[in-house]
């Protein structure tokens, strides 16, 4: 023990790291504890305590880690790294206020401008913003992110969150000049989901997703090139569903019946759960209806990829894509010979490792395939549905939510991030044409609700004609749908799960068939429900049709009756048919793999698309309303080709260059 206590700090840390590397965490704890006890007056004791706290954190001993960091800060109150880590531990323990207090201390201590202080200050700002965003404190979170970007404009993830927060708060223009970040830089740094809600511009989204795949997912050093267990297996196809949403989640509700409906003579179902721990009825249902359940949330990408390969998965279904908690870096390792993009992400991944995207004829018509890197395979209707939705038996009244008894109630329960300035203007035009009507929206928080009311007043609409519904448990939420007369879809990111919920509850949905995947899903669902006349070709038709229906209560009752009478027989809710057709697509994919004819994504010239798109002012140009979208882009690409030649055959064909 004497040798241990006489170690220099460098030797101590090296020895502890060696023990950790061998898995001897307990021995490393003893080593630190002995050294600390025997060296209470060492001037660098605070640094040793910091490293000891990291060890405690790694072994889940948060209370010990917290106590050790507090001791370190008593010795050195200006030890910024200890404040940062203590904040993280306090956050994990649920003490959010104290966590933010630690990070605010760092901000107070780093007012002097030095390279070191700027880096620490940036970290503190990002930690505060992340915590505030999770707590729906969007205004303060946005302020923190703005300050962080002004310190370092090259933080892609920070820029992505900044844009997403502005969208969620309906702050327009979403992209605004910052001191050190140009609008073009912000557009290029958007997350794919934000881009889907930003503009109905599929070529922009194709270019942006390719850039996201390159920069945020990256290129693995050793992707798999052989899958012996998958290739040698000749029984039912081994299908792996990779998802973080196999729980109480919008995608979880859609997927609820899929595993159980698979024909086991055709497929063996594996589920790879990469989401947060859950024990709700939906998560239990998934565990019961899958053949093989794997929890991989705590497993790194390489280990998870090996597990999938060892399971002999032949077709891996990426049900996340570029969504929160998705594992695209795992998918990039190619843990299965066939990889499919389906359901979770509404668009192309523009990645080199997704072979197929599953859609239908409405979401991706034949002449839209140029907008996708994957080969398109189609179902009769792309979205599965849960026919066993739990609906509360409570009978709501309009008075329970401040809705007029006699006026027409238009509703939209999509998230506020899907509302654009163009969409809101269309809604205001509808309200003006239908006296006494109201628009019933899902609350986006007090500040966002007030912002939308202010927009209404500025447009000459009484603010109280916007009524906001509080969030509630899904069974109760479903039960209140019938209080509405007509669901008005958002553009360009339309209703998906919310649309099928409304249609299931007998509420007709009016939508516009846009150009992008996210802008066409609702058209697919409405058509599959038998109400294809509610799919409008243009924004003008949408406003006129909504106003006509809003003034014709009998027509609305007729639509509701049609939905109710056809619900059990319509294509939208025929989940057994969807699963059967999906199995047919899987067989087709596997045959292509066996015959060495798997599609190879064409990713050439996609950087040029993003370069061009970043120069378009999407917030003053409603791409949804552009009459000849191909011609608009043809002119842009011809100009780009003349300045710097394009080489992709498909874009040359598109431009005619």
SVG drawing of the C-alpha trace seen along z (x, -y; Angstrom):
<svg xmlns="http://www.w3.org/2000/svg" viewBox="-77 -43 83 67">
<polyline fill="none" stroke="black" stroke-width="0.4" points="0.0,0.0 3.0,-2.3 3.9,-2.0 0.4,-3.0 0.3,-6.1 3.7,-7.3 2.7,-7.2 2.8,-10.5 -0.5,-11.7 0.4,-10.8 1.4,-7.3 -1.8,-7.0 -4.1,-7.9 -2.2,-5.6 -2.4,-2.7 -6.2,-3.3 -6.8,-3.4 -4.9,-0.1 -7.1,1.5 -10.2,0.2 -9.0,1.5 -8.8,5.0 -12.2,4.7 -10.9,4.3 -13.1,1.3 -13.2,2.3 -9.4,2.4 -9.2,-1.0 -11.6,-2.4 -9.5,-1.1 -6.4,-2.5 -7.9,-6.0 -9.4,-5.8 -6.1,-4.8 -4.2,-7.5 -6.7,-10.2 -6.7,-9.1 -3.0,-9.2 -2.4,-12.5 -5.0,-15.0 -2.7,-18.0 -1.5,-17.4 -2.1,-20.7 -3.6,-18.7 -5.9,-16.6 -8.9,-18.3 -7.7,-16.8 -7.4,-13.3 -10.9,-13.7 -12.2,-14.6 -10.8,-11.4 -12.1,-9.4 -15.6,-10.9 -15.4,-9.8 -14.8,-6.3 -17.7,-6.4 -20.0,-7.7 -18.8,-4.9 -19.9,-2.3 -23.2,-4.0 -22.3,-5.3 -23.8,-8.7 -24.0,-9.7 -20.3,-8.9 -19.4,-10.8 -21.4,-13.8 -19.8,-13.9 -16.3,-13.6 -16.9,-16.4 -18.3,-18.6 -15.1,-18.0 -13.0,-18.8 -14.9,-22.1 -14.4,-23.0 -10.7,-22.7 -10.9,-24.6 -14.1,-26.5 -13.0,-27.6 -12.5,-24.0 -14.8,-24.3 -14.7,-20.7 -15.9,-19.7 -18.9,-22.1 -19.8,-20.7 -19.7,-17.1 -21.4,-17.8 -24.2,-19.4 -24.5,-16.2 -24.8,-14.1 -27.3,-16.4 -29.4,-16.2 -29.2,-12.3 -30.4,-12.5 -33.4,-14.6 -32.2,-17.9 -32.5,-20.0 -32.4,-23.3 -29.2,-22.5 -27.7,-21.2 -28.4,-24.4 -27.0,-26.3 -23.6,-24.5 -23.4,-25.4 -24.5,-29.0 -21.5,-29.1 -19.3,-28.3 -20.8,-31.1 -20.2,-33.5 -16.6,-32.4 -15.8,-32.6 -16.6,-36.2 -13.0,-36.9 -12.2,-36.0 -9.5,-33.4 -9.4,-30.3 -9.8,-28.0 -12.7,-30.0 -14.5,-30.1 -14.4,-26.4 -15.7,-25.8 -18.3,-28.5 -19.6,-26.9 -19.9,-23.5 -21.9,-25.1 -24.2,-26.9 -24.9,-23.6 -25.5,-21.7 -28.0,-24.3 -29.7,-24.5 -30.1,-20.7 -31.6,-20.5 -34.0,-23.4 -35.0,-22.0 -35.9,-18.7 -38.0,-20.6 -39.8,-22.5 -38.2,-25.8 -37.7,-26.7 -37.2,-30.5 -34.3,-30.2 -32.9,-27.1 -32.8,-29.1 -31.0,-31.9 -28.3,-29.6 -27.9,-28.0 -27.7,-31.4 -24.9,-32.4 -23.1,-29.1 -23.2,-29.5 -21.9,-33.0 -18.9,-31.6 -18.4,-28.8 -20.5,-28.9 -19.3,-25.5 -21.3,-23.4 -23.6,-21.4 -25.6,-19.8 -26.1,-23.1 -27.3,-24.7 -29.7,-21.8 -31.2,-22.2 -31.4,-26.0 -33.4,-25.6 -35.7,-22.9 -36.4,-25.1 -37.4,-28.0 -39.7,-25.8 -41.3,-24.4 -42.0,-27.9 -43.4,-29.1 -40.7,-31.8 -40.6,-33.1 -38.4,-33.4 -37.0,-30.2 -33.6,-31.0 -32.4,-34.4 -29.0,-36.1 -26.7,-35.6 -23.5,-37.5 -21.3,-34.6 -23.7,-32.1 -25.1,-33.0 -28.6,-31.8 -27.0,-29.5 -24.9,-27.9 -28.0,-27.4 -29.9,-25.8 -27.0,-23.4 -26.8,-22.4 -30.5,-21.6 -31.5,-18.2 -33.4,-16.1 -36.6,-16.2 -36.4,-20.0 -35.9,-20.1 -39.0,-18.1 -41.0,-20.7 -39.1,-23.6 -39.9,-23.4 -41.7,-21.1 -38.5,-20.7 -37.5,-17.1 -34.3,-17.8 -33.2,-20.0 -34.0,-17.2 -32.1,-14.7 -29.0,-16.8 -29.3,-17.7 -29.8,-14.1 -26.7,-13.0 -24.7,-15.7 -26.1,-14.6 -25.1,-11.0 -21.6,-12.1 -21.0,-14.5 -23.2,-13.3 -23.3,-9.6 -19.8,-9.3 -18.0,-6.6 -17.2,-3.5 -13.7,-2.2 -14.7,1.5 -18.3,2.1 -19.3,5.7 -18.9,7.3 -19.9,10.9 -22.8,12.3 -22.3,16.1 -25.1,17.0 -27.6,14.9 -26.5,16.2 -26.5,19.9 -29.9,19.8 -32.6,21.3 -35.7,21.3 -38.2,18.5 -36.6,15.1 -34.9,13.6 -36.3,10.0 -34.8,7.6 -36.7,4.5 -34.4,1.8 -36.3,-0.9 -36.2,-3.2 -40.0,-3.5 -41.3,-0.1 -43.2,-1.6 -45.7,-4.4 -44.8,-6.4 -46.5,-7.5 -44.5,-4.9 -45.2,-2.3 -48.9,-2.8 -48.6,-2.3 -46.5,0.9 -48.5,2.4 -50.0,5.3 -47.2,5.8 -45.1,8.4 -48.0,10.5 -49.5,10.6 -46.4,11.9 -46.8,15.4 -44.1,17.5 -43.8,19.9 -42.4,17.0 -40.5,14.8 -38.9,15.0 -39.2,11.7 -36.3,10.1 -36.7,6.8 -33.7,4.6 -34.9,2.1 -32.5,-0.9 -34.9,-3.2 -35.2,-4.2 -36.3,-1.6 -40.1,-1.2 -42.7,1.0 -46.0,-0.3 -48.7,1.8 -47.3,1.2 -43.7,2.2 -45.0,5.4 -47.1,6.2 -44.0,6.0 -42.0,8.3 -44.9,10.8 -45.4,10.8 -41.8,11.0 -39.9,14.2 -36.6,12.7 -36.3,9.5 -32.9,7.8 -32.3,4.7 -29.3,2.9 -29.6,-0.6 -26.6,0.0 -24.5,1.7 -22.1,-0.2 -22.6,-0.2 -19.9,2.4 -21.2,4.8 -24.7,4.4 -23.7,4.9 -22.0,8.2 -25.1,9.3 -27.3,8.6 -24.9,10.5 -24.7,13.4 -28.5,13.6 -28.3,14.2 -30.5,11.3 -31.1,11.3 -33.1,8.1 -32.7,5.2 -35.6,2.7 -34.4,-0.7 -37.6,-2.0 -35.8,-5.2 -33.7,-6.7 -32.7,-10.2 -34.9,-10.5 -34.1,-11.0 -32.4,-7.9 -32.0,-6.3 -28.8,-4.2 -27.7,-5.2 -24.1,-4.7 -24.9,-1.1 -26.8,-0.7 -23.8,-2.2 -21.8,0.8 -24.1,2.9 -24.9,5.6 -27.2,7.4 -27.0,8.0 -30.2,6.1 -31.1,2.8 -34.5,1.1 -35.8,-2.4 -39.4,-2.2 -42.0,-4.1 -40.0,-6.0 -38.3,-8.6 -40.5,-10.3 -38.0,-10.6 -34.9,-9.4 -31.8,-8.6 -29.5,-9.4 -27.1,-6.9 -24.8,-4.4 -26.1,-1.6 -30.0,-1.7 -31.0,0.4 -34.7,-0.1 -37.4,-2.5 -40.9,-1.2 -43.7,-3.6 -46.8,-3.4 -48.0,-4.8 -49.3,-8.0 -46.4,-8.8 -43.8,-8.2 -45.3,-8.2 -43.1,-6.8 -42.0,-10.3 -40.8,-11.2 -38.3,-8.3 -35.5,-10.7 -35.8,-12.3 -34.8,-9.1 -31.4,-7.3 -33.0,-4.0 -34.9,-1.7 -38.6,-2.3 -40.8,0.7 -44.5,0.2 -47.3,1.4 -51.0,0.8 -50.8,-1.8 -47.5,-2.3 -48.6,-2.9 -49.7,-0.1 -52.4,-0.8 -53.4,0.4 -57.0,1.6 -56.9,2.2 -56.4,-1.4 -57.5,-2.0 -60.1,-4.8 -61.4,-6.3 -65.1,-5.7 -65.4,-9.3 -67.8,-11.3 -66.3,-14.8 -68.4,-17.9 -67.3,-20.9 -67.7,-23.0 -65.0,-20.9 -62.4,-22.5 -63.9,-26.0 -65.3,-25.1 -68.5,-26.6 -71.5,-24.4 -72.8,-25.5 -69.8,-26.8 -67.7,-24.7 -64.6,-23.3 -61.6,-22.9 -58.8,-21.1 -55.2,-20.1 -53.4,-18.1 -50.0,-18.0 -47.0,-19.3 -46.4,-23.1 -43.1,-22.5 -45.1,-21.4 -46.9,-24.8 -45.3,-27.2 -46.2,-30.8 -47.7,-29.7 -49.8,-27.0 -51.1,-29.5 -52.0,-32.0 -54.1,-29.3 -55.9,-28.5 -56.6,-32.2 -58.1,-32.5 -60.4,-29.5 -61.5,-31.1 -62.4,-34.3 -64.6,-32.5 -66.4,-30.5 -68.0,-32.9 -68.3,-31.5 -65.7,-28.8 -62.7,-28.1 -59.3,-26.4 -58.5,-23.8 -54.8,-23.2 -52.6,-21.2 -50.8,-23.5 -47.2,-24.3 -46.6,-25.9 -47.7,-29.3 -45.3,-31.4 -46.0,-29.6 -49.7,-29.7 -49.6,-33.5 -47.4,-34.0 -50.0,-32.3 -52.8,-34.3 -50.8,-37.5 -50.5,-36.3 -54.2,-35.8 -54.9,-39.3 -52.4,-40.8 -54.3,-39.0 -57.7,-40.4 -58.8,-37.2 -60.1,-37.4 -57.4,-35.6 -60.1,-33.6 -60.9,-31.8 -57.7,-29.8 -58.4,-27.3 -55.6,-25.3 -55.9,-21.7 -53.8,-20.6 -51.8,-17.3 -53.4,-14.3 -53.2,-10.5 -53.7,-9.0 -57.0,-7.2 -58.6,-10.5 -57.0,-12.4 -58.6,-10.0 -61.9,-10.3 -62.0,-14.1 -61.4,-13.9 -65.1,-13.6 -65.7,-17.1 -64.1,-18.4 -65.8,-18.7 -62.8,-18.7 -59.1,-18.1 -56.9,-20.6 -53.5,-19.1 -50.3,-21.0 -47.9,-21.6 -45.2,-20.6 -44.9,-18.1 -48.3,-16.6 -50.2,-14.5 -49.1,-10.8 -50.2,-9.1 -52.4,-12.0 -54.2,-11.6 -55.0,-7.9 -56.1,-8.6 -58.5,-11.3 -59.8,-9.0 -60.2,-6.1 -62.3,-8.3 -64.5,-9.4 -63.1,-12.9 -62.5,-13.6 -59.1,-15.0 -58.4,-17.6 -54.9,-17.6 -52.7,-18.8 -50.7,-16.3 -47.3,-18.0 -44.0,-16.9 -42.0,-15.4 -42.5,-12.2 -43.7,-13.9 -46.0,-16.1 -47.8,-13.1 -48.3,-10.6 -51.6,-12.2 -52.8,-12.0 -52.1,-8.3 -54.0,-7.8 -57.0,-9.8 -57.2,-8.0 -56.9,-4.6 -59.7,-5.6 -61.9,-6.1 -62.1,-10.0 -59.9,-10.7 -61.9,-13.9 -60.3,-15.4 -56.9,-15.3 -56.4,-18.8 -53.9,-19.4 -53.1,-23.0 -53.3,-25.4 -56.1,-27.3 -58.2,-24.2 -57.4,-23.4 -58.7,-26.8 -61.8,-26.6 -62.7,-23.0 -62.2,-23.7 -64.4,-26.8 -67.1,-25.0 -67.2,-22.1 -67.1,-24.5 -70.3,-26.0 -72.0,-22.7 -72.6,-20.8 -74.6,-18.1 -71.6,-17.4 -69.4,-17.0 -71.9,-14.6 -72.0,-12.6 -68.2,-12.3 -68.2,-11.2 -70.8,-8.6 -68.8,-7.2 -65.7,-6.9 -67.7,-5.2 -69.3,-2.7 -66.2,-1.8 -63.7,-1.8 -63.5,2.0 -63.2,2.7 -61.1,-0.2 -57.5,0.3 -56.1,-2.1 -57.0,0.2 -56.4,3.5 -53.2,4.2 -53.2,8.0 -53.1,7.1 -50.2,4.7 -48.2,7.3 -48.8,9.9 -47.7,7.6 -44.7,6.5 -43.7,10.2 -43.9,10.3 -41.6,7.4 -39.1,9.0 -39.1,12.1 -38.4,9.9 -35.5,8.2 -34.0,11.4 -34.2,12.8 -32.3,9.7 -29.7,10.3 -29.3,14.0 -29.0,13.1 -26.5,10.3 -28.9,7.7 -29.4,5.5 -29.8,1.9 -26.8,-0.4 -27.7,-3.9 -26.6,-6.7 -25.2,-9.5 -23.4,-11.4 -23.8,-15.2 -25.9,-15.4 -23.5,-17.9 -24.4,-20.2 -28.1,-19.9 -27.5,-21.1 -25.2,-23.9 -28.0,-25.1 -30.8,-24.6 -29.0,-26.6 -29.2,-29.6 -33.0,-29.4 -35.0,-31.6 -37.5,-28.9 -39.2,-31.2 -40.4,-33.6 -41.0,-31.0 -43.7,-28.5 -42.4,-25.5 -45.7,-23.7 -47.4,-26.4 -44.8,-26.4 -46.7,-25.3 -43.8,-23.7 -41.3,-22.5 -39.2,-20.4 -38.8,-23.5 -37.7,-25.6 -35.0,-23.2 -34.1,-22.5 -33.1,-26.2 -31.1,-26.1 -29.3,-22.9 -28.5,-24.1 -26.9,-27.2 -24.9,-25.1 -23.9,-22.7 -22.6,-25.6 -20.6,-26.9 -19.3,-23.5 -20.4,-20.4 -22.6,-17.8 -21.9,-14.2 -24.9,-12.3 -26.8,-10.9 -30.2,-11.3 -29.6,-15.0 -28.3,-15.5 -31.5,-13.9 -33.6,-16.0 -32.1,-19.2 -31.8,-18.2 -28.2,-19.5"/>
</svg>
